[in-house]
Amino acid sequence: MRYVIGALLAGLLAVLQVSVMQYVQVLGVAPDLVLILAASWAVVRGQQEATVVVPLAGFLKDLVTSDPLGTSVLGLAPIVLFAAAIRLRAVDTEFIPTVAVVALGSLTYGIISMTVLAITGQTVIWDQAVTRVLLPACLVNALFTPLVYLPVHAFSGQDRSSAIGTRRLTSPL
Amino acid sequence: MRLVWWLPTVVMISAATIFLSEQRALDPVQNLSLTVSAPAAGGLHDAARPVNDFVRGITDRGDITEENRRLREEVEQLQRALALQQDAQQRVRELEDIVEIKQGRPEDQLLAANVIAEDTSGLKRMIAVDRGTGDGLDEGMVVLSRSGSLVGTVSRAYEDFAWVRLITDPDSTVNAQVVPPPSPQPSPASPQPTPTPQPGASPPPTPAPAAPTPSPTPAPSTDESALRGVVEGDLRDELLLDLLPPDHTLPQGSLVSTSGLGGNYPRALLIGSVEAVEQRPQSPFTKATVKPAASLAGLDTVLVLLSFTPARLTEE
């Protein structure tokens, strides 16, 4: 069920991305809602779910964009690694690690996308792409993180309390 | 430990999918996904536009007043130019009848398409439209705005949908010509500059506005006066006009249109106007920044030129 919810959410955000987000541009770039979802899910819900939801989100994103199918799956994959690494954190909050993963993920996603575009024969103006797309995207995606993080966190909170409740009910004590 | 296997698996599957996608093997999947998502995407796109217009109206209020005044002046100038052009076209038609010249583009056949999505990755400038190969679209076909200026070309066509590469995309290259604005010459047919209206006097007759048929806008040009170059897109949402001969002055506001060279675009489609010129003594070519004539941000409807077959299609 949680994977279905993850996929539905990713699909919805992918459609929002191509239809509405062109009007929500900050510093010349539109926030990438699917990437923020992938990062939030990976940090909040853990590695096991992330290994399924993140590629699924990437695939759904590719279905509605002009990129070759598979580009976003590849581009979002490092997010799972960042989220796993960031679990060894010193702070007792999930929000700051999520923002960090979003920023790092934006950077790697951009680099991977540009590489795929270049490999598939499309023109990539690297200097402009870095200064006008990649770096602003890190900042803008980090800025928009609460928009996706909070619902994911709330959903996880409900999930966790129901899990704890079940355990208590079935506890042998 | 699990990630050690997960990552190579994802990389391999992605690489295989990208390869298959590039080989067009996954087109039915992408067409199906667009079919499913298009109603929602189109609806959201349409719903968001008025909200965006409203917000922009509030934030850009001062600019809008200034722009409105400038546009009114521009309309007046264009009406004058139109009157001259109509007269010239009539003469050309008469001359063509006399010498029996075959018309290059008798009647353009255009197909309207709604924009349903836009690539927001920032690395490309592309839009998705709700027409595909089933409607007669083919890759490479020329796409115009509602008022007839160049928007881009069909980059990828599925059965029911297509992605259009805008002229501002880094991959877009268009052979272009620049026509310096003609120096104002009084002509018997041309109306004189509008005098200040007297109170109570009837307004001077204005030339009839252009027919609503979105015909491509030909820039007045002769082979002697036009400078040829190449218009390229980049990520600044402007166009770069390159490879212009260095010894010519290029006034700001000169119209840039397609030259027709290469056969991928018909001749004399309006691209935009020169905004700034860059001339360096050591550079063999002059460069210019061009502002696209069509408003490429927030397009809602475009026209696909079906009657023109680009050279890249006939070569295949």
Interface residues (C-beta under 8 A of the other chain):
Chain A: G11 A14 V15 L16 Q17 V18 S19 V20 M21 Q22 Y23 G28 V29 A30 D32 Q47 T51 P55 L63 V64 T65 S66 D67 P68 L69 G70 T71 V73 L74 A77 V80 L81 A84 G110 S113 M114 V116 L117 T120 Q122 T123 V124 I125 Q128 A129 R132 V133 A137
Chain B: R2 L3 W6 L7 V10 V11 I13 S14 A15 A16 T17 I18 L20 S21 E22 L26 V29 Q30 S33 L34 S37 A40 A41 G42 G43 L44 H45 A48 R49 V51 N52 I116 A117 E118 D119 T120 S121 G122 L123 K124 M126 A128 S155 R156 W163 P170 D171 D234 L235 R236 A297 G298
